[in-house]
Amino acid sequence: MTLDIWLFAAVCLFILAFCAVLRVISGPTLHDRLIAANMAVTLACAGALSLTVSVGDLIIPVLTGLLACIVFATTIRISQVQKRETP
């Protein structure tokens, strides 16, 4: 049995992304949660890239890129709205 190093890297990155998602849930401030959400998406994108190398399916980075754009745009919008509401 051989160990696929790209699959192992993808699993490790997805575990780290899950840990960042846990930080999103329990973050003390909104800015901490937004940074954790951005970090989770970044780690998930890196994991998806490793998974793409391992599996060889090119639809994975396309879907991951779309999801990342949506999450990044949402966090930017939330930070702008929150900035305007605080005096």
NORPE-V299445 format. One record per residue. N is the residue number from 0. RES is the residue in one letter. PSI is psi in whole degrees, -180 to 180 (NA if undefined). Layout:
n->{N | N}
res->{RES | RES}
psi->{PSI | PSI}
This chain:
n->{0 | 1 | 2 | 3 | 4 | 5 | 6 | 7 | 8 | 9 | 10 | 11 | 12 | 13 | 14 | 15 | 16 | 17 | 18 | 19 | 20 | 21 | 22 | 23 | 24 | 25 | 26 | 27 | 28 | 29 | 30 | 31 | 32 | 33 | 34 | 35 | 36 | 37 | 38 | 39 | 40 | 41 | 42 | 43 | 44 | 45 | 46 | 47 | 48 | 49 | 50 | 51 | 52 | 53 | 54 | 55 | 56 | 57 | 58 | 59 | 60 | 61 | 62 | 63 | 64 | 65 | 66 | 67 | 68 | 69 | 70 | 71 | 72 | 73 | 74 | 75 | 76 | 77 | 78 | 79 | 80 | 81 | 82 | 83 | 84 | 85 | 86}
res->{M | T | L | D | I | W | L | F | A | A | V | C | L | F | I | L | A | F | C | A | V | L | R | V | I | S | G | P | T | L | H | D | R | L | I | A | A | N | M | A | V | T | L | A | C | A | G | A | L | S | L | T | V | S | V | G | D | L | I | I | P | V | L | T | G | L | L | A | C | I | V | F | A | T | T | I | R | I | S | Q | V | Q | K | R | E | T | P}
psi->{126 | 151 | 119 | 110 | -31 | -38 | -40 | -43 | -40 | -43 | -43 | -42 | -36 | -34 | -43 | -37 | -38 | -39 | -37 | -35 | -37 | -34 | -32 | -41 | -41 | 14 | 141 | -34 | 166 | -41 | -36 | -39 | -39 | -42 | -40 | -37 | -43 | -40 | -40 | -42 | -40 | -44 | -38 | -36 | -41 | -39 | -38 | -36 | -42 | -39 | -36 | -41 | -39 | -46 | -41 | 15 | 123 | -2 | -22 | -50 | -26 | -48 | -39 | -39 | -41 | -44 | -41 | -43 | -41 | -46 | -43 | -42 | -38 | -43 | -35 | -44 | -42 | -41 | -33 | -41 | -43 | -36 | -37 | -31 | -27 | 133 | NA}
